[in-house]
Amino acid sequence: MNPSISLVNPPQMVPDMPLCAFPILKAALNDHGIQSKIVDSNIEYYHTLLSEENLRNHGQVPQECKTLDNFLGTVQEAKRDLRRILSFNELGKYPVARRVLDNTLDFLVKKYDSSLALISSSLSYANSESGQVEAALSDRKRNPYISFFERNLEPIVRSGIVGIGILVPEQIIPTFTLAQLIKDNFPSTKIILGGNTFTRVRNGIENSSLSKLYDYSLSSEADDSLPRLLKEIVAGRTPSPQEVLKMEEGTPSVKERSLPDWSDCNFAEYFSPAPVTTILGARGCY
């Protein structure tokens, strides 16, 4: 059986562009004949919150909007202005649109005792303490990601193996919220964690109760180690932590890699007037 994996970017990252880490990893998996699907749950989360359905169901409108129709129109206009090329005389609309969406997002998540903007987020739980993270996983009143992932779980687990990238600290609670739901509803699904922030706090997570919510973890660049691990899993083997560490040895070279595979990324979904990407120029720490 050929291996297949879902590569998940959880909330909360900036919604301006897709991250290059996942297309780079997808290209590396392609080179090994491994199928993968990038699932950008981050941009899906923003669109879910700002959808007309969610705005209507919220039950309240900001005081400055006065009516629901005005609220809907203001948000939709702001979304359009962030995602179209503005003429020189219209450039003042860009910061206005960002401010409208920042205020709207914060208004929508206030009921969770949380804050959210286009470039930041926070919950009432600390993502730096494992006990706080674990407490957040069952608190529907203060963790908005529970209901979001429940509605979007099946496409993520379809492959039977899920890789989740924790690139910034704000993604820690959403990541383990997703992992908990997968373990509860699809216990046979294998979960692999990785990413920049995970690499930095890996020891702390592995020595906490959160370690029961995933099956494997990979630090640093996973271009070489993830294909090796997936082939072992599909072959029915269960690599030990020491064997996984052995798979991580070496830093992949940029020169030896195929070009990033952006085929799963719909650039029209992101809050930018034209496609924007980042460029990987080096690997490792100089």
C-alpha positions in Angstrom: 0.0 0.0 0.0 1.3 3.4 -0.9 1.5 5.9 2.0 -0.6 9.0 2.1 -0.7 11.9 4.5 -2.7 15.0 5.3 -0.4 18.0 6.0 -2.3 20.4 8.3 -1.5 24.0 9.0 -3.7 24.8 12.1 -4.9 28.2 13.2 -3.6 30.8 14.0 -1.2 32.2 11.4 -1.5 35.2 9.2 -4.1 34.7 6.5 -2.1 36.7 3.9 -0.4 33.8 2.2 0.1 30.0 2.3 3.2 28.9 4.1 6.1 27.6 2.0 6.9 24.8 4.5 4.1 22.6 3.4 4.6 22.9 -0.4 8.3 22.2 0.2 7.4 19.1 2.2 4.8 18.0 -0.4 7.5 18.2 -3.1 9.8 16.1 -1.1 7.1 13.5 -0.5 6.3 13.5 -4.3 10.0 12.6 -4.9 9.4 9.4 -2.8 6.1 8.5 -4.5 4.1 9.5 -1.4 0.8 11.1 -1.8 -0.1 14.1 0.4 -2.8 16.7 0.7 -2.1 20.1 2.3 -5.0 21.2 4.5 -4.8 24.9 5.5 -7.1 24.9 8.4 -5.9 28.4 9.3 -7.4 30.1 6.2 -10.5 27.9 6.6 -10.9 29.2 10.1 -10.8 32.8 9.1 -13.3 32.2 6.3 -15.6 30.3 8.6 -15.6 33.1 11.2 -16.2 35.8 8.5 -18.8 33.9 6.5 -22.3 35.3 6.2 -23.7 32.3 7.9 -21.6 32.8 11.0 -22.2 36.5 11.1 -25.9 35.9 11.0 -25.8 33.2 13.6 -23.7 35.2 16.0 -26.8 36.9 17.3 -25.3 40.3 17.9 -23.8 43.1 15.8 -21.1 45.6 16.7 -22.6 48.8 18.1 -21.1 50.9 15.3 -22.8 48.8 12.6 -26.3 49.2 14.2 -28.0 46.7 11.8 -27.2 43.2 10.7 -27.4 44.2 7.0 -24.9 47.0 7.6 -22.6 44.5 9.5 -22.7 42.0 6.7 -22.1 44.6 4.0 -19.2 46.2 5.9 -17.4 42.9 6.4 -17.9 41.7 2.9 -16.6 45.0 1.5 -13.5 44.8 3.7 -12.8 41.2 2.5 -13.1 42.3 -1.1 -10.8 45.3 -0.6 -8.1 43.1 0.9 -8.3 40.6 -2.0 -8.3 43.0 -5.0 -5.7 45.2 -6.5 -6.5 48.8 -5.5 -5.9 51.8 -7.7 -3.6 54.5 -6.4 -6.5 56.7 -5.3 -8.0 53.7 -3.4 -5.0 52.7 -1.3 -6.5 54.2 1.8 -9.1 51.5 1.7 -6.5 48.8 2.6 -5.7 49.9 6.2 -9.4 50.6 6.7 -10.3 47.0 5.5 -7.7 45.5 7.8 -9.1 47.4 10.8 -12.6 46.4 10.0 -11.6 42.7 9.9 -9.5 43.0 13.0 -12.3 44.5 14.9 -14.8 42.0 13.5 -12.7 38.9 14.4 -12.1 40.2 17.9 -15.9 40.9 18.3 -16.7 37.4 17.1 -14.4 35.5 19.5 -15.1 37.6 22.6 -17.8 35.1 23.7 -14.9 32.6 24.1 -13.0 35.0 26.3 -10.4 35.2 23.5 -9.0 37.7 21.1 -8.2 37.4 17.4 -6.9 39.6 14.6 -5.3 39.1 11.2 -1.8 38.8 12.7 -2.4 37.8 16.4 -4.6 35.7 18.7 -4.8 34.7 22.3 -7.0 32.4 24.4 -7.6 32.6 28.1 -5.4 29.5 28.5 -1.6 29.8 28.3 0.0 27.9 25.4 3.3 27.7 27.3 2.0 25.4 30.1 1.0 21.8 29.4 -1.6 21.7 32.1 -3.3 24.8 30.7 -3.2 23.4 27.2 -4.8 20.2 28.3 -7.5 22.0 30.2 -8.4 24.0 27.1 -9.0 20.8 25.1 -12.4 20.1 26.7 -13.5 23.7 27.5 -16.1 24.5 24.8 -16.9 27.9 26.4 -13.3 29.2 26.0 -11.8 27.1 23.1 -13.4 28.1 19.8 -11.3 25.5 17.9 -13.3 22.6 19.3 -16.4 23.3 17.3 -14.4 24.4 14.3 -12.5 21.2 14.0 -15.5 19.0 14.7 -17.1 20.4 11.6 -13.9 19.9 9.5 -12.5 16.6 10.8 -13.3 14.1 8.2 -11.4 15.6 5.3 -8.3 15.8 7.5 -8.3 12.2 8.6 -9.2 10.7 5.2 -5.7 9.6 4.5 -5.3 7.7 7.8 -2.1 9.6 8.7 -2.1 13.3 9.7 1.0 15.5 10.0 0.4 18.8 12.0 2.9 21.6 11.9 3.3 23.8 15.0 5.2 26.7 13.5 4.3 29.4 16.1 3.2 29.2 19.7 -0.4 30.3 18.9 -0.8 27.0 17.1 -0.2 24.8 20.1 -3.7 24.8 21.6 -5.4 24.4 18.2 -3.0 21.6 17.3 -3.7 19.6 20.4 -7.4 20.3 20.1 -7.3 18.7 16.7 -5.2 15.8 18.0 -7.6 15.1 20.8 -10.6 15.0 18.4 -8.8 12.7 16.1 -7.9 10.3 18.9 -11.5 10.4 20.2 -13.2 9.9 16.9 -10.6 8.1 14.6 -8.3 6.3 17.1 -6.6 4.3 14.3 -5.3 7.5 12.6 -1.6 8.1 13.1 -0.6 11.6 14.1 2.8 13.1 13.5 3.8 16.5 14.9 6.6 18.8 13.8 7.4 22.4 12.9 9.6 25.2 14.1 7.9 25.8 17.5 7.5 22.1 18.2 11.2 21.6 17.6 12.0 24.2 20.2 9.6 22.8 22.9 9.7 19.1 21.9 11.3 17.9 25.1 8.8 19.7 27.3 5.8 18.3 25.3 7.2 14.7 25.2 7.6 14.8 29.0 4.0 16.0 29.6 0.6 14.4 29.4 0.2 15.9 25.9 2.5 13.2 24.5 -0.4 10.7 24.6 -2.2 12.7 21.9 0.2 12.0 19.0 2.1 8.9 17.8 5.4 10.4 16.4 7.2 13.6 16.3 9.9 15.0 14.0 12.1 18.0 14.6 13.7 20.5 12.2 13.3 20.0 8.5 11.4 16.8 7.7 12.1 16.5 4.0 14.1 13.3 4.5 12.8 12.0 7.9 9.1 12.2 7.1 9.3 9.9 4.0 11.4 7.4 6.0 8.9 7.4 8.8 5.9 7.1 6.6 7.4 4.1 4.8 7.9 2.4 8.2 4.4 3.1 9.3 2.8 1.7 6.1 5.0 -1.4 6.3 3.4 -2.1 9.7 6.4 -1.3 11.8 6.5 0.9 14.8 9.8 2.8 15.0 11.1 3.4 18.5 11.9 7.0 19.5 15.6 6.2 19.0 15.0 5.0 15.5 13.0 8.2 14.7 15.9 10.3 16.0 18.2 8.4 13.6 15.9 9.3 10.7 16.3 13.0 11.6 20.0 13.1 11.1 21.4 15.5 8.5 20.1 18.8 7.2 18.4 18.6 3.8 20.1 20.8 1.1 18.0 23.3 -0.8 20.0 22.4 -4.0 18.9 18.8 -3.8 15.2 19.5 -3.6 12.4 19.7 -6.1 10.6 23.0 -6.5 7.8 23.5 -3.9 4.4 22.0 -4.9 1.8 24.6 -4.5 -1.0 22.6 -6.2 -3.1 22.3 -3.1 -3.0 26.0 -2.4 -5.8 28.2 -3.7 -4.2 31.6 -3.7 -7.6 33.3 -4.2 -8.6 32.3 -0.7 -5.9 34.4 1.0 -6.3 38.0 2.1 -3.9 39.5 -0.4 -4.6 41.3 -3.7 -2.2 39.0 -5.7 -0.4 35.7 -5.0 2.3 36.1 -2.3 4.8 33.4 -1.3 8.0 33.2 0.7 11.3 31.9 -0.6 13.5 29.4 1.2 17.1 30.5 0.6 19.0 28.3 3.0 18.7 25.4 5.5 20.1 25.1 9.0 21.4 27.8 11.3 24.3 29.9 9.9 
